[in-house]
Structure formats: C-alpha cells, structure tokens
C-alpha cells in the first residue's frame, strides 16, 4: 500500500540544509497497523506527513496504492488526500461547530454528496464511535477521549484507504488510551484499513501494531514484526524503549545477578508455548534446579508471550540447554 524509495527531507534554516529524514526505504502492506516510534525530534512526524504530502519530500519516490504521489499536481493531490484520513494529538476540532458538523466537514468540502446523504453518513460514523447521543454537543462539552473519537469519525468520513494517527493517544489518560486503541484495532479489522501510527510509547506499539519502525535522528534504525522487535531488540534505541516500557534497569539487574550462582539464561515464549509446563519438565528430565530471577507474561496485540530470566544449577546443564533449544522457545545465555 505504501512504499518509500530513498525518500528524504531537509529544511533550509538560515541558508543551511538541516536534514529531518535521511534517505529511507519503507514498505507498509495493505491492511497493516504500522507503528513508527521515536523520541522527540527523531523524524517520525516528518515521515508520516510525507505520506499525504503535508510535507514535500526533498527527494525520493513515494508510491501509494501503486501511484507515485510525488508526481501529483494540485488536483491530483486533492483527490488523493480524500483517500487518506488523519487524526491528531490535540484533536484539531472546530470549537464553533457541533460534533456532527465537525464530522460532516470533509464530506461538505468534497462536494459529491447531498445534505441527506451527509447526514446519514455522519449518523453511521457517530454510531460506530459510540457518540450518537453527543451529536449536537460542542467540543468544549466533551472529554478528551470523546474528542478523539470525534476526530476518528471525521477521519473516516470519506471512506479512506489509509488512516494516519499523529500521537493520537499521548494527550489521553491510560484507560482512555486503551479504549481508543481498541477502537482503532476494531476499525482496522472491519474495514481492512491501513493504519500508520506514530508514538513515543512502546506500550501503544505492543497493543495495536503488526509491524514497527524505530527512528533515531532521522534514520530508521530497526524495523520488523512487533514481536521480533519488542522481544529481541537489536539497536540501542530500541533496547532503551523496551527498557523504559518494562521499567527495566540493566545495570541494576547486572548488580542483582552478580551474586547468583549457576548459568543465567533468558527464555522467550510466544503463542501456546507461553502456557506449556516446560520448566518443570526440563528440571525432572535433566535434574537441574532453577531460580526465576525476573519474568513477565503479557500480550503483543492478540498473541500471548512470556519472558523468564532463570539461574540453572546442578544436574545435566548441557542437556537442559539442548532441551530448551528443542522446545518452541527462544534461548539466550546471559552468563
């Protein structure tokens, strides 16, 4: 659906070219929820706004659904943007218009539907986001979560193929964030809508995305399936995000484990293997004793996963390691 070929962006400041996005290749499949994560200034907003040409690329090619959007003229760009919805961090609702009128605005601007058709479409959208009873209210009368649901309804008004989410949950509390992410996941499944979501929170990526790109200083430093990137981070920036998300301090762990005897390893389980009684089986078969030093069990989107850090002592250590390797788990020997 979205293909970047050596796309880059630089801004001219006081006669000097300041790069915001280095030459980037990126591929996003149709129907995916694709996350872009990075700290402030990493270039993630620039990258996303290049998709609908709110930012003009300095070079490279952007293909959307087989069309080179970098070659579009003003009329072509206007037509293309009707296929791309966008929701914003701070909602960007018009305070002087009701909820219904905010949702209706893209349809009125498009100019290809009658008043009754617009009213029917607005009614459908407000029902979909659970705001039917708030149609005649103004944004100031709504909570943050309700405002963002209005923003989602407005973004879906023209039946877009792509939905861009610019830090859509960072202004919301955790409970409201969870409900908005659930709504986005439902919309993705029901409409097969391609969603590009930028955030600085790893938990948002974990809950809703299929694939993720990690950015640092205008460069995509790591990308892949969320489970692979989240459970086996390779780049220091990705590792930092995971540690912040899990509240892990590797230095503290290293100090805590310094006095622990035996072989220290980390096991990563995914899917049904998460619930298999592997530790007890291996201990009985090989005679090793184990201590659980750290652990977590959670979900990445719809897939359960678990990670355990263990210390093994006694018994047949080599046989235990081979038994773990033969099972449906990922093994890392830490010491």
C-alpha positions as CSV (number, residue, x, y, z in Angstrom):
1,X,0.0,0.0,0.0
2,X,2.8,2.4,0.9
3,X,6.3,2.3,-0.5
4,X,9.1,4.7,0.2
5,X,12.1,4.6,-2.1
6,X,15.1,6.6,-0.8
7,X,12.8,9.3,0.5
8,X,14.5,12.2,2.4
9,X,13.5,15.6,3.7
10,X,15.6,18.6,4.7
11,X,14.6,22.1,5.9
12,X,16.5,25.2,4.9
13,X,17.3,27.3,8.0
14,X,19.3,30.5,7.7
15,X,20.7,29.3,4.4
16,X,21.7,25.9,5.7
17,X,20.1,22.5,4.9
18,X,19.0,20.7,8.1
19,X,18.2,17.0,7.5
20,X,15.0,15.8,9.2
21,X,14.7,12.4,7.4
22,X,17.7,10.6,5.9
23,X,17.2,8.6,2.7
24,X,14.7,6.0,3.7
25,X,13.2,2.8,2.2
26,X,9.9,1.7,3.9
27,X,7.2,-0.8,2.9
28,X,3.8,-1.0,4.5
29,X,1.4,-3.7,3.4
30,X,-2.3,-3.2,2.8
31,X,-4.4,-3.7,6.0
32,X,-1.5,-3.4,8.4
33,X,-1.3,-1.4,11.5
34,X,2.2,0.0,11.2
35,X,3.8,1.8,14.1
36,X,6.6,4.4,13.9
37,X,8.3,5.1,17.3
38,X,10.9,7.6,18.2
39,X,11.8,10.2,20.8
40,X,11.0,13.9,20.1
41,X,13.0,15.1,17.0
42,X,13.6,11.6,15.7
43,X,11.8,12.5,12.4
44,X,8.7,10.3,12.8
45,X,6.2,13.1,12.3
46,X,8.0,14.3,9.2
47,X,8.0,10.7,7.8
48,X,4.3,10.3,8.3
49,X,3.4,13.8,6.9
50,X,5.3,12.9,3.7
51,X,2.7,10.1,3.1
52,X,-0.1,12.7,2.3
53,X,2.4,15.4,1.3
54,X,1.6,17.7,4.1
55,X,5.4,17.8,3.9
56,X,7.1,17.9,0.5
57,X,10.0,15.4,0.1
58,X,13.4,16.8,-0.8
59,X,14.0,13.7,-2.9
60,X,13.0,10.0,-3.5
61,X,9.7,8.5,-4.6
62,X,6.5,7.7,-2.6
63,X,4.1,5.1,-4.1
64,X,0.7,4.8,-2.5
65,X,-1.5,2.0,-3.8
66,X,0.6,1.9,-7.0
67,X,0.5,5.6,-7.7
68,X,3.5,7.9,-7.5
69,X,2.1,10.7,-5.2
70,X,5.3,12.8,-5.5
71,X,4.2,13.5,-9.2
72,X,0.7,14.6,-8.5
73,X,-0.5,18.1,-9.4
74,X,-2.8,20.2,-7.2
75,X,-6.0,18.5,-8.5
76,X,-4.5,15.0,-8.2
77,X,-3.2,15.8,-4.7
78,X,-6.7,16.9,-3.6
79,X,-8.2,13.7,-5.0
80,X,-5.6,11.6,-3.3
81,X,-6.0,13.2,0.1
82,X,-9.6,12.2,0.2
83,X,-8.3,8.6,0.4
84,X,-6.1,9.5,3.5
85,X,-7.7,10.2,6.9
86,X,-5.7,11.8,9.7
87,X,-6.2,12.1,13.4
88,X,-4.2,14.4,15.6
89,X,-2.7,14.5,19.0
90,X,-4.7,17.6,20.1
91,X,-7.9,16.6,18.2
92,X,-8.0,19.8,15.9
93,X,-11.8,20.1,16.2
94,X,-13.5,23.3,15.3
95,X,-14.8,24.7,18.6
96,X,-17.6,26.7,16.9
97,X,-19.2,23.6,15.3
98,X,-21.1,20.7,16.8
99,X,-19.8,17.2,16.9
100,X,-22.0,16.3,13.9
101,X,-20.8,19.3,11.9
102,X,-17.2,18.5,12.6
103,X,-17.6,15.0,11.2
104,X,-19.6,16.4,8.2
105,X,-16.9,18.9,7.2
106,X,-14.8,16.6,5.0
107,X,-17.9,15.5,3.2
108,X,-19.1,19.0,2.6
109,X,-15.6,20.0,1.3
110,X,-15.6,17.0,-1.1
111,X,-18.9,18.3,-2.5
112,X,-20.1,15.0,-4.0
113,X,-22.9,14.1,-1.5
114,X,-26.3,15.6,-0.9
115,X,-27.3,17.0,2.5
116,X,-29.4,13.9,3.4
117,X,-26.5,11.6,2.3
118,X,-24.1,13.5,4.5
119,X,-26.5,13.4,7.5
120,X,-26.8,9.6,7.1
121,X,-23.1,9.1,6.8
122,X,-22.4,11.2,9.9
123,X,-25.1,9.3,11.8
124,X,-23.3,6.0,10.8
125,X,-19.9,7.3,11.9
126,X,-21.1,8.6,15.3
127,X,-22.8,5.3,16.0
128,X,-19.6,3.5,15.1
129,X,-17.5,5.5,17.6
130,X,-20.2,5.5,20.3
131,X,-21.1,9.2,20.2
132,X,-24.7,9.2,18.8
133,X,-26.1,11.0,21.8
134,X,-23.4,13.7,21.6
135,X,-24.1,14.8,18.0
136,X,-25.4,18.2,19.0
137,X,-22.8,19.0,21.6
138,X,-19.7,21.2,21.1
139,X,-16.1,20.1,21.6
140,X,-15.8,22.0,24.9
141,X,-18.5,19.8,26.3
142,X,-16.6,16.6,25.6
143,X,-13.9,14.7,27.4
144,X,-10.5,14.1,25.8
145,X,-11.4,10.5,24.8
146,X,-14.7,11.7,23.3
147,X,-12.9,14.4,21.3
148,X,-10.5,11.9,19.9
149,X,-13.5,9.7,18.9
150,X,-14.9,12.6,17.0
151,X,-11.5,13.0,15.3
152,X,-11.6,9.3,14.3
153,X,-15.1,9.6,12.9
154,X,-14.1,12.7,10.9
155,X,-11.0,11.0,9.6
156,X,-13.2,8.1,8.4
157,X,-15.9,10.3,6.7
158,X,-14.6,10.0,3.1
159,X,-14.0,6.2,3.4
160,X,-10.2,6.5,3.2
161,X,-7.8,3.7,2.4
162,X,-5.2,4.9,4.8
163,X,-5.5,6.4,8.3
164,X,-2.7,8.4,9.8
165,X,-2.5,8.7,13.6
166,X,-0.3,11.5,14.8
167,X,0.4,10.8,18.5
168,X,-3.3,10.0,18.8
169,X,-3.2,8.9,22.4
170,X,-0.5,10.9,24.0
171,X,-2.9,13.5,25.4
172,X,-5.1,10.8,27.0
173,X,-5.1,9.0,30.3
174,X,-4.2,5.3,30.3
175,X,-7.8,4.0,30.5
176,X,-9.0,6.3,27.7
177,X,-5.9,5.3,25.7
178,X,-6.8,1.7,25.9
179,X,-10.4,2.3,24.7
180,X,-9.2,4.4,21.7
181,X,-6.6,1.8,20.7
182,X,-9.3,-0.9,20.9
183,X,-11.5,1.2,18.6
184,X,-8.6,1.6,16.1
185,X,-8.0,-2.2,16.2
186,X,-11.7,-2.8,15.5
187,X,-11.7,-0.4,12.6
188,X,-8.6,-2.0,11.1
189,X,-10.2,-5.4,11.2
190,X,-13.6,-4.4,10.0
191,X,-12.5,-2.1,7.2
192,X,-9.1,-3.6,6.3
193,X,-7.9,-0.1,6.7
194,X,-4.1,0.5,6.6
195,X,-3.2,2.5,9.7
196,X,0.1,4.3,10.2
197,X,0.5,5.3,13.8
198,X,3.4,7.4,15.3
199,X,4.1,7.4,19.0
200,X,6.8,7.6,21.6
201,X,5.2,4.9,23.8
202,X,6.3,1.3,23.3
203,X,3.1,0.1,25.0
204,X,1.0,1.6,22.3
205,X,3.0,-0.3,19.6
206,X,2.7,-3.5,21.6
207,X,-1.1,-3.3,22.0
208,X,-2.2,-2.5,18.4
209,X,0.5,-2.7,15.7
210,X,1.6,-5.5,13.4
211,X,4.9,-4.1,12.4
212,X,7.1,-1.2,13.7
213,X,9.9,1.1,12.6
214,X,12.1,2.6,15.2
215,X,13.6,6.0,14.4
216,X,16.5,8.0,15.8
217,X,18.0,11.2,14.4
218,X,16.1,10.9,11.1
219,X,17.1,7.3,10.4
220,X,15.0,4.1,10.6
221,X,17.4,2.2,12.8
222,X,15.3,-1.0,13.2
223,X,12.1,-2.4,11.7
224,X,10.2,-5.6,11.7
225,X,7.3,-7.5,13.2
226,X,6.4,-6.1,16.6
227,X,7.1,-9.4,18.4
228,X,10.6,-9.6,17.0
229,X,11.5,-6.0,17.7
230,X,9.9,-5.9,21.1
231,X,11.2,-9.2,22.4
232,X,14.6,-9.2,20.7
233,X,15.7,-5.6,20.2
234,X,19.0,-5.1,18.4
235,X,19.6,-1.4,18.2
236,X,20.4,0.6,21.4
237,X,17.5,3.0,20.8
238,X,15.0,0.1,20.6
239,X,16.5,-1.5,23.7
240,X,16.0,1.8,25.5
241,X,12.4,1.9,24.5
242,X,11.8,-1.6,25.7
243,X,13.6,-1.0,29.0
244,X,11.5,2.2,29.6
245,X,8.3,0.3,28.8
246,X,9.1,-2.6,31.1
247,X,10.8,-0.3,33.7
248,X,14.0,-2.4,33.4
249,X,17.4,-1.1,34.5
250,X,20.0,-3.4,33.1
251,X,22.7,-2.0,35.4
252,X,20.6,-2.8,38.4
253,X,19.9,-6.3,37.1
254,X,23.6,-6.9,36.4
255,X,24.3,-5.9,40.0
256,X,21.5,-8.0,41.4
257,X,22.6,-11.1,39.5
258,X,26.3,-10.8,40.3
259,X,26.0,-13.0,43.4
260,X,23.7,-15.5,41.8
261,X,25.3,-19.0,41.2
262,X,24.9,-21.0,38.0
263,X,24.1,-20.4,34.4
264,X,21.8,-17.4,33.8
265,X,19.6,-17.5,30.7
266,X,16.5,-15.8,29.3
267,X,13.7,-17.8,27.7
268,X,11.1,-16.2,25.4
269,X,7.8,-17.9,24.7
270,X,5.2,-16.9,22.2
271,X,1.7,-18.2,21.5
272,X,0.6,-21.5,23.1
273,X,4.2,-22.2,24.2
274,X,3.7,-19.4,26.8
275,X,1.4,-21.7,28.8
276,X,3.4,-25.0,28.4
277,X,4.8,-26.5,31.6
278,X,8.3,-26.6,30.2
279,X,10.4,-25.6,33.3
280,X,9.1,-28.5,35.4
281,X,9.5,-31.0,32.6
282,X,13.2,-30.0,31.9
283,X,14.0,-30.0,35.6
284,X,12.7,-33.5,36.0
285,X,14.4,-34.8,32.9
286,X,17.8,-33.3,33.5
287,X,18.0,-32.9,37.2
288,X,18.7,-29.2,37.1
289,X,17.4,-26.8,39.8
290,X,16.2,-23.4,38.6
291,X,15.5,-20.0,40.2
292,X,13.3,-17.4,38.5
293,X,15.2,-14.1,38.6
294,X,12.8,-12.0,36.5
295,X,9.8,-12.6,34.4
296,X,6.7,-11.2,32.6
297,X,3.7,-12.6,30.8
298,X,1.6,-10.3,28.6
299,X,0.3,-10.0,25.1
300,X,1.5,-8.4,21.9
301,X,-1.6,-7.4,20.0
302,X,-3.5,-10.8,20.1
303,X,-0.5,-13.0,20.8
304,X,0.5,-14.1,24.3
305,X,4.1,-14.0,25.2
306,X,6.3,-14.6,28.2
307,X,10.0,-13.9,29.1
308,X,11.7,-15.5,32.0
309,X,15.3,-15.0,33.3
310,X,16.5,-18.1,35.1
311,X,19.5,-19.3,37.0
312,X,20.3,-23.0,36.5
313,X,22.4,-25.1,38.9
314,X,23.2,-28.8,39.3
315,X,22.1,-31.6,37.1
316,X,23.0,-32.0,33.4
317,X,23.2,-28.4,32.3
318,X,24.1,-29.2,28.7
319,X,21.1,-31.5,28.4
320,X,18.8,-28.8,29.9
321,X,20.0,-26.2,27.4
322,X,19.5,-28.7,24.5
323,X,16.0,-29.4,25.8
324,X,15.1,-25.7,25.8
325,X,16.5,-25.3,22.3
326,X,14.4,-28.1,21.1
327,X,11.2,-26.6,22.5
328,X,9.2,-23.8,20.9
329,X,11.1,-21.1,22.8
330,X,13.9,-18.6,22.1
331,X,17.0,-19.1,24.3
332,X,19.7,-16.6,25.2
333,X,22.5,-17.5,27.6
334,X,23.3,-14.3,29.5
335,X,26.1,-15.8,31.7
